[in-house]
Amino acid sequence: MRTLTILTTLLIVATAGYAQDSAATFYAPFDEQFDAAMAKGGGEATVEGQPRFIEGRVGQAVVVSNENWLSYPLEGNLNPSQGAIEFWLMPVDWVGNNETDSHFFVGASGGDRIYVYKFARWRHFVAHVATDDASHYVSIHDVPIAQWQPGEWHHAVITWDPANVRIYLDGEMRAEASMPSPINDLGDRIYVGKDLATPQFAVGETAIDELRIYPRALFPEEVARAYQRADNPALAQQPYSDLTVLYTGYPSEHRAQMSFVATETVPEGGAATLIFRDPATGATPIERGLPVSEAGTPEPIELDTSPLTPADYDVIVRITDADGAVVLEKSKKLWVRDDFWKREPQGIATEVPEPWTPVEVGGLTVKTWNRVYRMGRGMIQSMTTEGEQILARPVGLYATAGGAALRHTKDWTLVEETPLQAAYESELALGDARIAQKLTIEFDGFMRLDATVPAGTSLDDLRLEVPMREQFAGYRRTSSQREKYFDSGAFAPGTWPAAECYDFWMGTEDFGVNVILEGAKGWPTEADETQLELTKADGEALWVAHVAREPVTLQQPLELSFGIMATPVRPMDEGWREDWRVAPEVGIDPRPEMAEEFGANYAINWWSDHPATPRWFAFPEPKDPEVFQALVDDYHARGIKVLVYENLSTVSPNVPEAVLYSGEWFEQPTPVALMGADEEPRPERWLRIWEKTPDWADFIIGAEAKAIDDYGVDGWYFDCAIPYGMNGLHPVFEYRELCKRAYVALKTRNPEGKIITHMSGHYTGAFLSFSDAMLQGEQYRWPLPEWKVAGDYTEVLQLDYARTELTGHNLGVVPVFLPEFPGGEGSGARNERNSRHLIAATRLHDMNVWPIWTARAPFKELWQAQDRFGIGEPDVAFIGYWEAQLAETGSDEVLVSAYTREGRALLVVSNFLGHEDRTVTVTPNLGLLGLEGDVAAQDLLSGEPIALDAGAMSLDLPEGQARLVMIEER
């Protein structure tokens, strides 16, 4: 007779479901002994240091730290592929709001890893799961424990299966995330107390009690019972039955993979059956028996999904005994919807969208809006933007072989000419090898250079060089997913890994050049981490991508692709300073009347539980279409545009199409747990899309176009706006195409529609071409090498950084600052102080602010005051403090920028750099301000006159703040 088991457990139970308490494979109560009381593998503890026993939540507990810890054999005790870890913990000498020390509870680490701990930087309970599959990981760090105090016991459970990782605290699920990829190697030890993640921050002691490990993920009801077990031991032994159905879909191949987690096994002679039923018609397109393991568990299967047509299917799993009696039956839902988005792909440009002009071709010269590119000898000979020729010498591939330099054999030949783009082909010679090139120039000024170096080519070195005239390279900028590779601010030489830094920009406050690349896959220098290099010498600033540095003979063809474009990429919209005022409220609490009263022109409709917001995270389908339409109409009646929170690089795994395409769209095949009709909705989250995947672009752009058509929304707030990398590659060209299609789909339906893109820490013209405005500001919460996060903008906002990537002028994209200090809406003293600091910084740099997560009154006051000056009028010009000395102040820490129009000027006299109150004498340079004769001055915010004495005024400046002074000709 087959032994009845749940996965790896060997416990035998009656036909009622396994009680969760009995299912454990490891149990250590720590009652005066370190060894486990029960273990399916080895239970003997290895003891490091001197852990000690104290009174526990049940009996005794063990006190551990990074100096005093325990470990146990992993084999047989912990199932890497899925499981649960349960324990009680008590802070001994630390508090939950500590931000300097880490405290490790339980973990295991091999090729993959699971850590359960409190990280030093966060006031949160953390579950971290990472795998060796392309270094994928997930850290759940949004479970606050700031209120935890020494001496307080808390119950913790971490569960994981092929689809999800979950954190439960004190019986309730607190967070959920999708698994990054399968776990199969956690090493050979389970550690209790030893800090495997951040030993440099490990300080303090934690008491651990009643440690149990399970070979499958526990269900929420089982966790709730486990929490109560300390006071009611019998509760955990009561029968409980449940089932998880995991689905991984490959619609393009008409197949799906399915797997199951069950509290029951299939009895000897019994069976497990899978049924797909359409409840509307009663049709059963799929019914088949499931394979069963020797342990009695339903085995994973591969399913032919071609019989499935659009319907809301019940997916039924039934386990029966030898007599046909039902042991367990559960029904889940699979929503197969019409693929309308495949029939007519949206957002394909057929004519040049505004604000650009058609591409003009004249021989080897191509003109786009505001830029001129001239080609020759297989290279880009010159690039002109804002009337300046910015190159020191040609841009292109440089190489040597056998000491001989690369040469061109066939110059550029025009092979395509349309209003949308022009394309040229050429050929280079390197020894006997011939390198084919193609250069495509699009209407927004973006150039894509593709080159193929054939197999068998011998190289001494090979590189792409972008040499800029030295006087035009005052700043530099890199974009990367990894914080340590961000570099932004005044020009400085450096090196970066091509696998991590997909974007580079250098230039001035007004223009520059942008380069993007996918990575270094297949490059001879692939293993290097300094392929990208920036230097300055002999009148040029030189950016280089080193493809090969040492002699090598290529075994495979080498395909190279780079994106290059001069910036700015588009003109700033007239009136943008007045127009781009975003309502403080988002979809969490949409209040059109408040947005109107505040003076906003845009409202962000953010995902939330509100019925007038998107049904799923980062997807534009509303929960309640009628309520959503009424909200849109209300905003429109008040003259406010509605921008829906959206995404081009991620999507909620709860979206029906994301479930169906879960094997194809994400960074790797991702199982999704199907939901029962009566189950509570899963917590919303997002998964990263691999943008190279077929169908994704058609789907997401089609869904966005449908939302515009159905509800009349005015555009999008694009979040997570970067091409996430995988295996060292960033899908930069595919992501750019997504941005372009979203823009075209919107503007062809609503020419007045707008897109605002959240680019905090990223600044890529190739993508921002297709955005009307950009958000920056969230990066100030990150511990970047060049600043220390202090919750105070005067401490972290550096002026060269602001001029590089916050102003937007050098890209031509409207800048909107996203406040982050401190969190929440409050109006406390620190919040008010940070708000006024932010005004002093942003007005100094000609930037708007989205007054969210901050005190609102200062910004409402500012907007009203700016209207009195007419800051949104077409004749207003901005002069930055870096361009001219607009006033004498007698202090290096007081900076002055200005807005000018005929007969008046608005001085921004900013004490942002100053950390103390000061009184200064300000003498405006009326000639630079375009003023003459007798003038009068007033404080723009208060309207109070300011006395002028021999052309000078005395101003009191609070620390970190600014005075706005309007000067008018009498």
Order of alpha helices (4+ residues) and beta strands (2+ residues): beta-beta-beta-beta-beta-beta-beta-beta-beta-beta-beta-beta-beta-beta-beta-beta-alpha-beta-beta-beta-beta-beta-beta-beta-alpha-beta-beta-beta-beta-beta-beta-beta-beta-beta-beta-beta-beta-beta-beta-beta-beta-beta-beta-beta-beta-beta-beta-alpha-alpha-beta-beta-beta-alpha-beta-beta-alpha-beta-beta-alpha-beta-alpha-beta-alpha-beta-alpha-alpha-beta-alpha-beta-alpha-beta-beta-beta-beta-beta-beta-beta-beta-beta
